[in-house]
Amino acid sequence: MYDKEEKKVIHEGLVVEAFPNAMFHVRLDNETVILGYISGKIRRNSIRILLGDRVKIEVSPYDATKGRIIYRFPRVKKDSEDSEDSED
């Protein structure tokens, strides 16, 4: 998928490593690991990104080793314990 203005490629991936300066290693769906930094809107709204989060990342065609994290998908809650209780 391409962004209309600057022809940036948008990928989805998984955060595999976090660095202290709000940068992350993100493993894309095609198994490539790139360095991602947080966009201004995510930083302004204080959205926390943790290990294991699924994110949407925007990558420039000129430098495919870095990208800007533009969206964090909602976390999926695992209710395996609750489903066991409801059977009784």
PDB file with SEQRES, HELIX, SHEET and CRYST1 records, atoms N, CA, C and O in Angstrom:
SEQRES   1 A   88  MET TYR ASP LYS GLU GLU LYS LYS VAL ILE HIS GLU GLY          
SEQRES   2 A   88  LEU VAL VAL GLU ALA PHE PRO ASN ALA MET PHE HIS VAL          
SEQRES   3 A   88  ARG LEU ASP ASN GLU THR VAL ILE LEU GLY TYR ILE SER          
SEQRES   4 A   88  GLY LYS ILE ARG ARG ASN SER ILE ARG ILE LEU LEU GLY          
SEQRES   5 A   88  ASP ARG VAL LYS ILE GLU VAL SER PRO TYR ASP ALA THR          
SEQRES   6 A   88  LYS GLY ARG ILE ILE TYR ARG PHE PRO ARG VAL LYS LYS          
SEQRES   7 A   88  ASP SER GLU ASP SER GLU ASP SER GLU ASP                      
HELIX    1 AA1 GLY A   40  ARG A   44  1                                   5    
HELIX    2 AA2 SER A   80  GLU A   87  1                                   8    
SHEET    1 AA1 6 VAL A   9  PHE A  19  0                                        
SHEET    2 AA1 6 MET A  23  LEU A  28 -1                                        
SHEET    3 AA1 6 VAL A  33  ILE A  38 -1                                        
SHEET    4 AA1 6 LYS A  66  ARG A  72  1                                        
SHEET    5 AA1 6 ARG A  54  VAL A  59 -1                                        
SHEET    6 AA1 6 VAL A   9  PHE A  19 -1                                        
CRYST1    1.000    1.000    1.000  90.00  90.00  90.00 P 1           1          
ATOM      1  N   MET A   1       0.853  -1.165   0.000  1.00  0.00           N  
ATOM      2  CA  MET A   1       0.000   0.000   0.000  1.00  0.00           C  
ATOM      3  C   MET A   1       0.905   1.236   0.000  1.00  0.00           C  
ATOM      4  O   MET A   1       1.915   1.257   0.703  1.00  0.00           O  
ATOM      5  N   TYR A   2       0.563   2.245  -0.763  1.00  0.00           N  
ATOM      6  CA  TYR A   2       1.373   3.449  -0.883  1.00  0.00           C  
ATOM      7  C   TYR A   2       0.647   4.656  -0.325  1.00  0.00           C  
ATOM      8  O   TYR A   2      -0.576   4.766  -0.418  1.00  0.00           O  
ATOM      9  N   ASP A   3       1.419   5.560   0.254  1.00  0.00           N  
ATOM     10  CA  ASP A   3       0.899   6.847   0.691  1.00  0.00           C  
ATOM     11  C   ASP A   3       0.774   7.731  -0.550  1.00  0.00           C  
ATOM     12  O   ASP A   3       1.631   7.655  -1.430  1.00  0.00           O  
ATOM     13  N   LYS A   4      -0.243   8.550  -0.650  1.00  0.00           N  
ATOM     14  CA  LYS A   4      -0.492   9.326  -1.864  1.00  0.00           C  
ATOM     15  C   LYS A   4       0.550  10.414  -2.100  1.00  0.00           C  
ATOM     16  O   LYS A   4       0.934  10.649  -3.245  1.00  0.00           O  
ATOM     17  N   GLU A   5       1.012  11.078  -1.055  1.00  0.00           N  
ATOM     18  CA  GLU A   5       1.884  12.234  -1.231  1.00  0.00           C  
ATOM     19  C   GLU A   5       3.294  11.867  -1.671  1.00  0.00           C  
ATOM     20  O   GLU A   5       3.751  12.330  -2.716  1.00  0.00           O  
ATOM     21  N   GLU A   6       3.988  11.047  -0.897  1.00  0.00           N  
ATOM     22  CA  GLU A   6       5.405  10.832  -1.140  1.00  0.00           C  
ATOM     23  C   GLU A   6       5.738   9.398  -1.549  1.00  0.00           C  
ATOM     24  O   GLU A   6       6.911   9.024  -1.563  1.00  0.00           O  
ATOM     25  N   LYS A   7       4.746   8.604  -1.878  1.00  0.00           N  
ATOM     26  CA  LYS A   7       4.948   7.229  -2.318  1.00  0.00           C  
ATOM     27  C   LYS A   7       5.697   6.391  -1.289  1.00  0.00           C  
ATOM     28  O   LYS A   7       6.575   5.607  -1.649  1.00  0.00           O  
ATOM     29  N   LYS A   8       5.359   6.549  -0.022  1.00  0.00           N  
ATOM     30  CA  LYS A   8       5.956   5.732   1.027  1.00  0.00           C  
ATOM     31  C   LYS A   8       5.187   4.419   1.124  1.00  0.00           C  
ATOM     32  O   LYS A   8       3.972   4.381   0.932  1.00  0.00           O  
ATOM     33  N   VAL A   9       5.903   3.360   1.421  1.00  0.00           N  
ATOM     34  CA  VAL A   9       5.306   2.038   1.519  1.00  0.00           C  
ATOM     35  C   VAL A   9       4.878   1.810   2.966  1.00  0.00           C  
ATOM     36  O   VAL A   9       5.644   2.085   3.890  1.00  0.00           O  
ATOM     37  N   ILE A  10       3.668   1.313   3.167  1.00  0.00           N  
ATOM     38  CA  ILE A  10       3.145   1.056   4.500  1.00  0.00           C  
ATOM     39  C   ILE A  10       3.115  -0.447   4.729  1.00  0.00           C  
ATOM     40  O   ILE A  10       2.515  -1.195   3.956  1.00  0.00           O  
ATOM     41  N   HIS A  11       3.780  -0.884   5.818  1.00  0.00           N  
ATOM     42  CA  HIS A  11       3.846  -2.296   6.192  1.00  0.00           C  
ATOM     43  C   HIS A  11       3.245  -2.477   7.574  1.00  0.00           C  
ATOM     44  O   HIS A  11       3.048  -1.514   8.314  1.00  0.00           O  
ATOM     45  N   GLU A  12       2.956  -3.729   7.911  1.00  0.00           N  
ATOM     46  CA  GLU A  12       2.578  -4.085   9.274  1.00  0.00           C  
ATOM     47  C   GLU A  12       3.671  -4.962   9.837  1.00  0.00           C  
ATOM     48  O   GLU A  12       4.320  -5.713   9.109  1.00  0.00           O  
ATOM     49  N   GLY A  13       3.870  -4.862  11.149  1.00  0.00           N  
ATOM     50  CA  GLY A  13       4.922  -5.654  11.763  1.00  0.00           C  
ATOM     51  C   GLY A  13       4.730  -5.796  13.257  1.00  0.00           C  
ATOM     52  O   GLY A  13       3.742  -5.337  13.829  1.00  0.00           O  
ATOM     53  N   LEU A  14       5.717  -6.454  13.879  1.00  0.00           N  
ATOM     54  CA  LEU A  14       5.683  -6.768  15.294  1.00  0.00           C  
ATOM     55  C   LEU A  14       6.911  -6.156  15.953  1.00  0.00           C  
ATOM     56  O   LEU A  14       8.025  -6.299  15.448  1.00  0.00           O  
ATOM     57  N   VAL A  15       6.716  -5.478  17.077  1.00  0.00           N  
ATOM     58  CA  VAL A  15       7.835  -4.872  17.801  1.00  0.00           C  
ATOM     59  C   VAL A  15       8.591  -5.986  18.517  1.00  0.00           C  
ATOM     60  O   VAL A  15       8.017  -6.703  19.337  1.00  0.00           O  
ATOM     61  N   VAL A  16       9.891  -6.132  18.206  1.00  0.00           N  
ATOM     62  CA  VAL A  16      10.690  -7.199  18.800  1.00  0.00           C  
ATOM     63  C   VAL A  16      11.746  -6.684  19.769  1.00  0.00           C  
ATOM     64  O   VAL A  16      12.259  -7.457  20.578  1.00  0.00           O  
ATOM     65  N   GLU A  17      12.086  -5.391  19.708  1.00  0.00           N  
ATOM     66  CA  GLU A  17      13.077  -4.833  20.619  1.00  0.00           C  
ATOM     67  C   GLU A  17      12.805  -3.350  20.792  1.00  0.00           C  
ATOM     68  O   GLU A  17      12.463  -2.654  19.836  1.00  0.00           O  
ATOM     69  N   ALA A  18      12.962  -2.870  22.027  1.00  0.00           N  
ATOM     70  CA  ALA A  18      12.725  -1.456  22.326  1.00  0.00           C  
ATOM     71  C   ALA A  18      14.024  -0.817  22.802  1.00  0.00           C  
ATOM     72  O   ALA A  18      14.771  -1.410  23.581  1.00  0.00           O  
ATOM     73  N   PHE A  19      14.283   0.393  22.328  1.00  0.00           N  
ATOM     74  CA  PHE A  19      15.458   1.148  22.734  1.00  0.00           C  
ATOM     75  C   PHE A  19      15.012   2.330  23.582  1.00  0.00           C  
ATOM     76  O   PHE A  19      13.859   2.749  23.476  1.00  0.00           O  
ATOM     77  N   PRO A  20      15.894   2.886  24.430  1.00  0.00           N  
ATOM     78  CA  PRO A  20      15.461   3.933  25.352  1.00  0.00           C  
ATOM     79  C   PRO A  20      15.094   5.259  24.697  1.00  0.00           C  
ATOM     80  O   PRO A  20      14.443   6.077  25.347  1.00  0.00           O  
ATOM     81  N   ASN A  21      15.468   5.515  23.467  1.00  0.00           N  
ATOM     82  CA  ASN A  21      15.187   6.800  22.828  1.00  0.00           C  
ATOM     83  C   ASN A  21      13.961   6.742  21.920  1.00  0.00           C  
ATOM     84  O   ASN A  21      13.918   7.414  20.889  1.00  0.00           O  
ATOM     85  N   ALA A  22      12.966   5.941  22.302  1.00  0.00           N  
ATOM     86  CA  ALA A  22      11.700   5.803  21.568  1.00  0.00           C  
ATOM     87  C   ALA A  22      11.914   5.275  20.158  1.00  0.00           C  
ATOM     88  O   ALA A  22      11.227   5.680  19.220  1.00  0.00           O  
ATOM     89  N   MET A  23      12.863   4.376  20.020  1.00  0.00           N  
ATOM     90  CA  MET A  23      13.080   3.691  18.749  1.00  0.00           C  
ATOM     91  C   MET A  23      12.922   2.200  18.992  1.00  0.00           C  
ATOM     92  O   MET A  23      13.146   1.713  20.100  1.00  0.00           O  
ATOM     93  N   PHE A  24      12.531   1.478  17.940  1.00  0.00           N  
ATOM     94  CA  PHE A  24      12.188   0.072  18.090  1.00  0.00           C  
ATOM     95  C   PHE A  24      12.698  -0.719  16.896  1.00  0.00           C  
ATOM     96  O   PHE A  24      12.794  -0.193  15.787  1.00  0.00           O  
ATOM     97  N   HIS A  25      13.025  -1.982  17.126  1.00  0.00           N  
ATOM     98  CA  HIS A  25      13.232  -2.906  16.026  1.00  0.00           C  
ATOM     99  C   HIS A  25      11.881  -3.537  15.730  1.00  0.00           C  
ATOM    100  O   HIS A  25      11.233  -4.077  16.627  1.00  0.00           O  
ATOM    101  N   VAL A  26      11.459  -3.471  14.484  1.00  0.00           N  
ATOM    102  CA  VAL A  26      10.161  -3.999  14.069  1.00  0.00           C  
ATOM    103  C   VAL A  26      10.406  -5.077  13.021  1.00  0.00           C  
ATOM    104  O   VAL A  26      11.076  -4.842  12.015  1.00  0.00           O  
ATOM    105  N   ARG A  27       9.846  -6.279  13.273  1.00  0.00           N  
ATOM    106  CA  ARG A  27       9.929  -7.358  12.287  1.00  0.00           C  
ATOM    107  C   ARG A  27       8.670  -7.288  11.429  1.00  0.00           C  
ATOM    108  O   ARG A  27       7.557  -7.497  11.911  1.00  0.00           O  
ATOM    109  N   LEU A  28       8.870  -6.993  10.155  1.00  0.00           N  
ATOM    110  CA  LEU A  28       7.750  -6.863   9.233  1.00  0.00           C  
ATOM    111  C   LEU A  28       7.180  -8.238   8.911  1.00  0.00           C  
ATOM    112  O   LEU A  28       7.769  -9.263   9.255  1.00  0.00           O  
ATOM    113  N   ASP A  29       6.037  -8.248   8.254  1.00  0.00           N  
ATOM    114  CA  ASP A  29       5.392  -9.503   7.893  1.00  0.00           C  
ATOM    115  C   ASP A  29       6.215 -10.307   6.890  1.00  0.00           C  
ATOM    116  O   ASP A  29       6.028 -11.518   6.769  1.00  0.00           O  
ATOM    117  N   ASN A  30       7.132  -9.644   6.163  1.00  0.00           N  
ATOM    118  CA  ASN A  30       7.997 -10.362   5.224  1.00  0.00           C  
ATOM    119  C   ASN A  30       9.327 -10.753   5.871  1.00  0.00           C  
ATOM    120  O   ASN A  30      10.298 -11.037   5.171  1.00  0.00           O  
ATOM    121  N   GLU A  31       9.373 -10.768   7.226  1.00  0.00           N  
ATOM    122  CA  GLU A  31      10.513 -11.206   8.039  1.00  0.00           C  
ATOM    123  C   GLU A  31      11.715 -10.263   8.002  1.00  0.00           C  
ATOM    124  O   GLU A  31      12.783 -10.636   8.488  1.00  0.00           O  
ATOM    125  N   THR A  32      11.584  -9.068   7.449  1.00  0.00           N  
ATOM    126  CA  THR A  32      12.653  -8.074   7.471  1.00  0.00           C  
ATOM    127  C   THR A  32      12.579  -7.297   8.783  1.00  0.00           C  
ATOM    128  O   THR A  32      11.492  -6.912   9.215  1.00  0.00           O  
ATOM    129  N   VAL A  33      13.732  -7.064   9.420  1.00  0.00           N  
ATOM    130  CA  VAL A  33      13.768  -6.287  10.658  1.00  0.00           C  
ATOM    131  C   VAL A  33      14.298  -4.902  10.327  1.00  0.00           C  
ATOM    132  O   VAL A  33      15.382  -4.758   9.762  1.00  0.00           O  
ATOM    133  N   ILE A  34      13.513  -3.873  10.687  1.00  0.00           N  
ATOM    134  CA  ILE A  34      13.929  -2.500  10.417  1.00  0.00           C  
ATOM    135  C   ILE A  34      13.846  -1.683  11.705  1.00  0.00           C  
ATOM    136  O   ILE A  34      13.220  -2.107  12.677  1.00  0.00           O  
ATOM    137  N   LEU A  35      14.471  -0.527  11.704  1.00  0.00           N  
ATOM    138  CA  LEU A  35      14.461   0.375  12.839  1.00  0.00           C  
ATOM    139  C   LEU A  35      13.292   1.334  12.685  1.00  0.00           C  
ATOM    140  O   LEU A  35      13.180   2.021  11.669  1.00  0.00           O  
ATOM    141  N   GLY A  36      12.424   1.385  13.683  1.00  0.00           N  
ATOM    142  CA  GLY A  36      11.253   2.251  13.622  1.00  0.00           C  
ATOM    143  C   GLY A  36      11.293   3.321  14.690  1.00  0.00           C  
ATOM    144  O   GLY A  36      11.706   3.066  15.821  1.00  0.00           O  
ATOM    145  N   TYR A  37      10.862   4.520  14.332  1.00  0.00           N  
ATOM    146  CA  TYR A  37      10.755   5.598  15.306  1.00  0.00           C  
ATOM    147  C   TYR A  37       9.309   6.059  15.352  1.00  0.00           C  
ATOM    148  O   TYR A  37       8.545   5.838  14.412  1.00  0.00           O  
ATOM    149  N   ILE A  38       8.943   6.698  16.445  1.00  0.00           N  
ATOM    150  CA  ILE A  38       7.548   7.063  16.693  1.00  0.00           C  
ATOM    151  C   ILE A  38       7.194   8.355  15.955  1.00  0.00           C  
ATOM    152  O   ILE A  38       7.976   9.306  15.943  1.00  0.00           O  
ATOM    153  N   SER A  39       6.019   8.381  15.344  1.00  0.00           N  
ATOM    154  CA  SER A  39       5.556   9.599  14.674  1.00  0.00           C  
ATOM    155  C   SER A  39       5.107  10.623  15.710  1.00  0.00           C  
ATOM    156  O   SER A  39       4.928  10.300  16.884  1.00  0.00           O  
ATOM    157  N   GLY A  40       4.930  11.846  15.265  1.00  0.00           N  
ATOM    158  CA  GLY A  40       4.569  12.931  16.161  1.00  0.00           C  
ATOM    159  C   GLY A  40       3.207  12.773  16.815  1.00  0.00           C  
ATOM    160  O   GLY A  40       3.040  13.126  17.983  1.00  0.00           O  
ATOM    161  N   LYS A  41       2.225  12.246  16.081  1.00  0.00           N  
ATOM    162  CA  LYS A  41       0.884  12.081  16.645  1.00  0.00           C  
ATOM    163  C   LYS A  41       0.880  11.057  17.774  1.00  0.00           C  
ATOM    164  O   LYS A  41       0.210  11.250  18.789  1.00  0.00           O  
ATOM    165  N   ILE A  42       1.633   9.962  17.598  1.00  0.00           N  
ATOM    166  CA  ILE A  42       1.697   8.946  18.653  1.00  0.00           C  
ATOM    167  C   ILE A  42       2.394   9.527  19.877  1.00  0.00           C  
ATOM    168  O   ILE A  42       1.962   9.295  21.006  1.00  0.00           O  
ATOM    169  N   ARG A  43       3.465  10.278  19.659  1.00  0.00           N  
ATOM    170  CA  ARG A  43       4.200  10.899  20.769  1.00  0.00           C  
ATOM    171  C   ARG A  43       3.327  11.939  21.478  1.00  0.00           C  
ATOM    172  O   ARG A  43       3.318  12.004  22.708  1.00  0.00           O  
ATOM    173  N   ARG A  44       2.596  12.750  20.712  1.00  0.00           N  
ATOM    174  CA  ARG A  44       1.761  13.811  21.282  1.00  0.00           C  
ATOM    175  C   ARG A  44       0.613  13.236  22.107  1.00  0.00           C  
ATOM    176  O   ARG A  44       0.236  13.814  23.126  1.00  0.00           O  
ATOM    177  N   ASN A  45       0.058  12.114  21.681  1.00  0.00           N  
ATOM    178  CA  ASN A  45      -1.056  11.501  22.394  1.00  0.00           C  
ATOM    179  C   ASN A  45      -0.611  10.509  23.454  1.00  0.00           C  
ATOM    180  O   ASN A  45      -1.451   9.843  24.060  1.00  0.00           O  
ATOM    181  N   SER A  46       0.691  10.393  23.694  1.00  0.00           N  
ATOM    182  CA  SER A  46       1.266   9.533  24.740  1.00  0.00           C  
ATOM    183  C   SER A  46       0.827   8.083  24.600  1.00  0.00           C  
ATOM    184  O   SER A  46       0.486   7.437  25.591  1.00  0.00           O  
ATOM    185  N   ILE A  47       0.833   7.577  23.393  1.00  0.00           N  
ATOM    186  CA  ILE A  47       0.484   6.178  23.158  1.00  0.00           C  
ATOM    187  C   ILE A  47       1.717   5.336  23.425  1.00  0.00           C  
ATOM    188  O   ILE A  47       2.772   5.570  22.835  1.00  0.00           O  
ATOM    189  N   ARG A  48       1.590   4.359  24.307  1.00  0.00           N  
ATOM    190  CA  ARG A  48       2.711   3.509  24.684  1.00  0.00           C  
ATOM    191  C   ARG A  48       2.850   2.365  23.702  1.00  0.00           C  
ATOM    192  O   ARG A  48       1.865   1.735  23.316  1.00  0.00           O  
ATOM    193  N   ILE A  49       4.065   2.107  23.308  1.00  0.00           N  
ATOM    194  CA  ILE A  49       4.365   0.969  22.432  1.00  0.00           C  
ATOM    195  C   ILE A  49       5.277   0.041  23.207  1.00  0.00           C  
ATOM    196  O   ILE A  49       6.326   0.458  23.697  1.00  0.00           O  
ATOM    197  N   LEU A  50       4.878  -1.226  23.319  1.00  0.00           N  
ATOM    198  CA  LEU A  50       5.622  -2.213  24.088  1.00  0.00           C  
ATOM    199  C   LEU A  50       6.042  -3.368  23.199  1.00  0.00           C  
ATOM    200  O   LEU A  50       5.601  -3.480  22.056  1.00  0.00           O  
ATOM    201  N   LEU A  51       6.900  -4.224  23.735  1.00  0.00           N  
ATOM    202  CA  LEU A  51       7.308  -5.415  23.002  1.00  0.00           C  
ATOM    203  C   LEU A  51       6.088  -6.278  22.698  1.00  0.00           C  
ATOM    204  O   LEU A  51       5.210  -6.442  23.545  1.00  0.00           O  
ATOM    205  N   GLY A  52       6.037  -6.817  21.511  1.00  0.00           N  
ATOM    206  CA  GLY A  52       4.929  -7.680  21.123  1.00  0.00           C  
ATOM    207  C   GLY A  52       3.751  -6.955  20.505  1.00  0.00           C  
ATOM    208  O   GLY A  52       2.803  -7.607  20.066  1.00  0.00           O  
ATOM    209  N   ASP A  53       3.773  -5.638  20.455  1.00  0.00           N  
ATOM    210  CA  ASP A  53       2.675  -4.878  19.847  1.00  0.00           C  
ATOM    211  C   ASP A  53       2.741  -4.971  18.330  1.00  0.00           C  
ATOM    212  O   ASP A  53       3.825  -4.975  17.747  1.00  0.00           O  
ATOM    213  N   ARG A  54       1.571  -5.046  17.689  1.00  0.00           N  
ATOM    214  CA  ARG A  54       1.484  -4.981  16.231  1.00  0.00           C  
ATOM    215  C   ARG A  54       1.369  -3.512  15.861  1.00  0.00           C  
ATOM    216  O   ARG A  54       0.572  -2.775  16.441  1.00  0.00           O  
ATOM    217  N   VAL A  55       2.171  -3.093  14.894  1.00  0.00           N  
ATOM    218  CA  VAL A  55       2.184  -1.699  14.483  1.00  0.00           C  
ATOM    219  C   VAL A  55       2.119  -1.592  12.969  1.00  0.00           C  
ATOM    220  O   VAL A  55       2.422  -2.537  12.241  1.00  0.00           O  
ATOM    221  N   LYS A  56       1.716  -0.412  12.520  1.00  0.00           N  
ATOM    222  CA  LYS A  56       1.750  -0.063  11.102  1.00  0.00           C  
ATOM    223  C   LYS A  56       2.903   0.903  10.944  1.00  0.00           C  
ATOM    224  O   LYS A  56       3.000   1.879  11.687  1.00  0.00           O  
ATOM    225  N   ILE A  57       3.790   0.641   9.973  1.00  0.00           N  
ATOM    226  CA  ILE A  57       5.013   1.429   9.823  1.00  0.00           C  
ATOM    227  C   ILE A  57       5.133   1.908   8.388  1.00  0.00           C  
ATOM    228  O   ILE A  57       4.831   1.175   7.447  1.00  0.00           O  
ATOM    229  N   GLU A  58       5.579   3.152   8.230  1.00  0.00           N  
ATOM    230  CA  GLU A  58       5.689   3.801   6.934  1.00  0.00           C  
ATOM    231  C   GLU A  58       7.167   3.858   6.567  1.00  0.00           C  
ATOM    232  O   GLU A  58       7.973   4.414   7.314  1.00  0.00           O  
ATOM    233  N   VAL A  59       7.529   3.282   5.411  1.00  0.00           N  
ATOM    234  CA  VAL A  59       8.925   3.163   5.004  1.00  0.00           C  
ATOM    235  C   VAL A  59       9.140   3.927   3.702  1.00  0.00           C  
ATOM    236  O   VAL A  59       8.359   3.801   2.759  1.00  0.00           O  
ATOM    237  N   SER A  60      10.201   4.714   3.662  1.00  0.00           N  
ATOM    238  CA  SER A  60      10.552   5.455   2.462  1.00  0.00           C  
ATOM    239  C   SER A  60      11.201   4.514   1.444  1.00  0.00           C  
ATOM    240  O   SER A  60      11.947   3.616   1.834  1.00  0.00           O  
ATOM    241  N   PRO A  61      10.936   4.696   0.166  1.00  0.00           N  
ATOM    242  CA  PRO A  61      11.579   3.832  -0.833  1.00  0.00           C  
ATOM    243  C   PRO A  61      13.074   4.109  -0.971  1.00  0.00           C  
ATOM    244  O   PRO A  61      13.797   3.306  -1.562  1.00  0.00           O  
ATOM    245  N   TYR A  62      13.544   5.225  -0.438  1.00  0.00           N  
ATOM    246  CA  TYR A  62      14.960   5.576  -0.546  1.00  0.00           C  
ATOM    247  C   TYR A  62      15.814   4.900   0.511  1.00  0.00           C  
ATOM    248  O   TYR A  62      16.976   4.589   0.249  1.00  0.00           O  
ATOM    249  N   ASP A  63      15.264   4.660   1.719  1.00  0.00           N  
ATOM    250  CA  ASP A  63      15.994   4.003   2.794  1.00  0.00           C  
ATOM    251  C   ASP A  63      15.084   2.970   3.432  1.00  0.00           C  
ATOM    252  O   ASP A  63      14.239   3.307   4.262  1.00  0.00           O  
ATOM    253  N   ALA A  64      15.254   1.717   3.048  1.00  0.00           N  
ATOM    254  CA  ALA A  64      14.367   0.654   3.517  1.00  0.00           C  
ATOM    255  C   ALA A  64      14.783   0.096   4.869  1.00  0.00           C  
ATOM    256  O   ALA A  64      14.199  -0.888   5.323  1.00  0.00           O  
ATOM    257  N   THR A  65      15.781   0.694   5.532  1.00  0.00           N  
ATOM    258  CA  THR A  65      16.228   0.197   6.831  1.00  0.00           C  
ATOM    259  C   THR A  65      15.591   0.938   7.989  1.00  0.00           C  
ATOM    260  O   THR A  65      15.719   0.505   9.134  1.00  0.00           O  
ATOM    261  N   LYS A  66      14.901   2.056   7.722  1.00  0.00           N  
ATOM    262  CA  LYS A  66      14.256   2.846   8.767  1.00  0.00           C  
ATOM    263  C   LYS A  66      12.819   3.145   8.374  1.00  0.00           C  
ATOM    264  O   LYS A  66      12.484   3.204   7.191  1.00  0.00           O  
ATOM    265  N   GLY A  67      11.974   3.334   9.385  1.00  0.00           N  
ATOM    266  CA  GLY A  67      10.590   3.680   9.108  1.00  0.00           C  
ATOM    267  C   GLY A  67       9.959   4.410  10.277  1.00  0.00           C  
ATOM    268  O   GLY A  67      10.498   4.427  11.383  1.00  0.00           O  
ATOM    269  N   ARG A  68       8.808   5.012  10.017  1.00  0.00           N  
ATOM    270  CA  ARG A  68       8.086   5.768  11.033  1.00  0.00           C  
ATOM    271  C   ARG A  68       6.853   4.987  11.449  1.00  0.00           C  
ATOM    272  O   ARG A  68       6.035   4.614  10.608  1.00  0.00           O  
ATOM    273  N   ILE A  69       6.715   4.738  12.749  1.00  0.00           N  
ATOM    274  CA  ILE A  69       5.555   4.015  13.283  1.00  0.00           C  
ATOM    275  C   ILE A  69       4.384   4.994  13.317  1.00  0.00           C  
ATOM    276  O   ILE A  69       4.438   6.017  13.999  1.00  0.00           O  
ATOM    277  N   ILE A  70       3.323   4.669  12.571  1.00  0.00           N  
ATOM    278  CA  ILE A  70       2.196   5.594  12.461  1.00  0.00           C  
ATOM    279  C   ILE A  70       0.933   5.100  13.149  1.00  0.00           C  
ATOM    280  O   ILE A  70      -0.019   5.866  13.301  1.00  0.00           O  
ATOM    281  N   TYR A  71       0.900   3.812  13.578  1.00  0.00           N  
ATOM    282  CA  TYR A  71      -0.314   3.282  14.203  1.00  0.00           C  
ATOM    283  C   TYR A  71       0.039   2.060  15.035  1.00  0.00           C  
ATOM    284  O   TYR A  71       0.833   1.222  14.605  1.00  0.00           O  
ATOM    285  N   ARG A  72      -0.550   1.952  16.232  1.00  0.00           N  
ATOM    286  CA  ARG A  72      -0.427   0.746  17.054  1.00  0.00           C  
ATOM    287  C   ARG A  72      -1.792   0.079  17.103  1.00  0.00           C  
ATOM    288  O   ARG A  72      -2.778   0.693  17.509  1.00  0.00           O  
ATOM    289  N   PHE A  73      -1.843  -1.175  16.689  1.00  0.00           N  
ATOM    290  CA  PHE A  73      -3.105  -1.910  16.699  1.00  0.00           C  
ATOM    291  C   PHE A  73      -3.511  -2.211  18.134  1.00  0.00           C  
ATOM    292  O   PHE A  73      -2.644  -2.389  18.989  1.00  0.00           O  
ATOM    293  N   PRO A  74      -4.811  -2.272  18.420  1.00  0.00           N  
ATOM    294  CA  PRO A  74      -5.261  -2.598  19.783  1.00  0.00           C  
ATOM    295  C   PRO A  74      -4.776  -3.982  20.192  1.00  0.00           C  
ATOM    296  O   PRO A  74      -4.687  -4.901  19.377  1.00  0.00           O  
ATOM    297  N   ARG A  75      -4.467  -4.102  21.473  1.00  0.00           N  
ATOM    298  CA  ARG A  75      -3.993  -5.387  21.989  1.00  0.00           C  
ATOM    299  C   ARG A  75      -5.144  -6.378  22.038  1.00  0.00           C  
ATOM    300  O   ARG A  75      -6.280  -6.011  22.341  1.00  0.00           O  
ATOM    301  N   VAL A  76      -4.845  -7.629  21.740  1.00  0.00           N  
ATOM    302  CA  VAL A  76      -5.841  -8.690  21.793  1.00  0.00           C  
ATOM    303  C   VAL A  76      -5.776  -9.320  23.176  1.00  0.00           C  
ATOM    304  O   VAL A  76      -4.727  -9.810  23.594  1.00  0.00           O  
ATOM    305  N   LYS A  77      -6.895  -9.307  23.883  1.00  0.00           N  
ATOM    306  CA  LYS A  77      -6.932  -9.887  25.226  1.00  0.00           C  
ATOM    307  C   LYS A  77      -7.172 -11.386  25.110  1.00  0.00           C  
ATOM    308  O   LYS A  77      -8.042 -11.840  24.367  1.00  0.00           O  
ATOM    309  N   LYS A  78      -6.386 -12.134  25.858  1.00  0.00           N  
ATOM    310  CA  LYS A  78      -6.544 -13.585  25.864  1.00  0.00           C  
ATOM    311  C   LYS A  78      -7.387 -13.951  27.069  1.00  0.00           C  
ATOM    312  O   LYS A  78      -6.953 -13.782  28.208  1.00  0.00           O  
ATOM    313  N   ASP A  79      -8.592 -14.453  26.827  1.00  0.00           N  
ATOM    314  CA  ASP A  79      -9.527 -14.791  27.904  1.00  0.00           C  
ATOM    315  C   ASP A  79      -9.606 -16.287  28.113  1.00  0.00           C  
ATOM    316  O   ASP A  79     -10.695 -16.822  28.323  1.00  0.00           O  
ATOM    317  N   SER A  80      -8.481 -16.973  28.061  1.00  0.00           N  
ATOM    318  CA  SER A  80      -8.499 -18.419  28.222  1.00  0.00           C  
ATOM    319  C   SER A  80      -8.895 -18.800  29.644  1.00  0.00           C  
ATOM    320  O   SER A  80      -9.554 -19.821  29.840  1.00  0.00           O  
ATOM    321  N   GLU A  81      -8.507 -17.996  30.649  1.00  0.00           N  
ATOM    322  CA  GLU A  81      -8.870 -18.295  32.027  1.00  0.00           C  
ATOM    323  C   GLU A  81     -10.357 -18.080  32.249  1.00  0.00           C  
ATOM    324  O   GLU A  81     -10.991 -18.862  32.957  1.00  0.00           O  
ATOM    325  N   ASP A  82     -10.927 -17.036  31.660  1.00  0.00           N  
ATOM    326  CA  ASP A  82     -12.342 -16.753  31.840  1.00  0.00           C  
ATOM    327  C   ASP A  82     -13.212 -17.814  31.185  1.00  0.00           C  
ATOM    328  O   ASP A  82     -14.271 -18.150  31.714  1.00  0.00           O  
ATOM    329  N   SER A  83     -12.787 -18.348  30.043  1.00  0.00           N  
ATOM    330  CA  SER A  83     -13.600 -19.353  29.366  1.00  0.00           C  
ATOM    331  C   SER A  83     -13.636 -20.655  30.148  1.00  0.00           C  
ATOM    332  O   SER A  83     -14.628 -21.381  30.084  1.00  0.00           O  
ATOM    333  N   GLU A  84     -12.572 -20.967  30.887  1.00  0.00           N  
ATOM    334  CA  GLU A  84     -12.569 -22.179  31.704  1.00  0.00           C  
ATOM    335  C   GLU A  84     -13.547 -22.037  32.863  1.00  0.00           C  
ATOM    336  O   GLU A  84     -14.208 -23.007  33.233  1.00  0.00           O  
ATOM    337  N   ASP A  85     -13.650 -20.833  33.443  1.00  0.00           N  
ATOM    338  CA  ASP A  85     -14.555 -20.617  34.562  1.00  0.00           C  
ATOM    339  C   ASP A  85     -16.014 -20.691  34.128  1.00  0.00           C  
ATOM    340  O   ASP A  85     -16.866 -21.122  34.904  1.00  0.00           O  
ATOM    341  N   SER A  86     -16.311 -20.278  32.903  1.00  0.00           N  
ATOM    342  CA  SER A  86     -17.701 -20.247  32.460  1.00  0.00           C  
ATOM    343  C   SER A  86     -18.251 -21.643  32.149  1.00  0.00           C  
ATOM    344  O   SER A  86     -19.465 -21.822  32.054  1.00  0.00           O  
ATOM    345  N   GLU A  87     -17.367 -22.630  31.992  1.00  0.00           N  
ATOM    346  CA  GLU A  87     -17.844 -23.987  31.714  1.00  0.00           C  
ATOM    347  C   GLU A  87     -18.437 -24.644  32.932  1.00  0.00           C  
ATOM    348  O   GLU A  87     -19.285 -25.526  32.795  1.00  0.00           O  
ATOM    349  N   ASP A  88     -18.013 -24.239  34.151  1.00  0.00           N  
ATOM    350  CA  ASP A  88     -18.499 -24.869  35.375  1.00  0.00           C  
ATOM    351  C   ASP A  88     -19.890 -24.459  35.734  1.00  0.00           C  
ATOM    352  O   ASP A  88     -20.426 -24.914  36.744  1.00  0.00           O  
TER     353      ASP A  88                                                      
END                                                                             
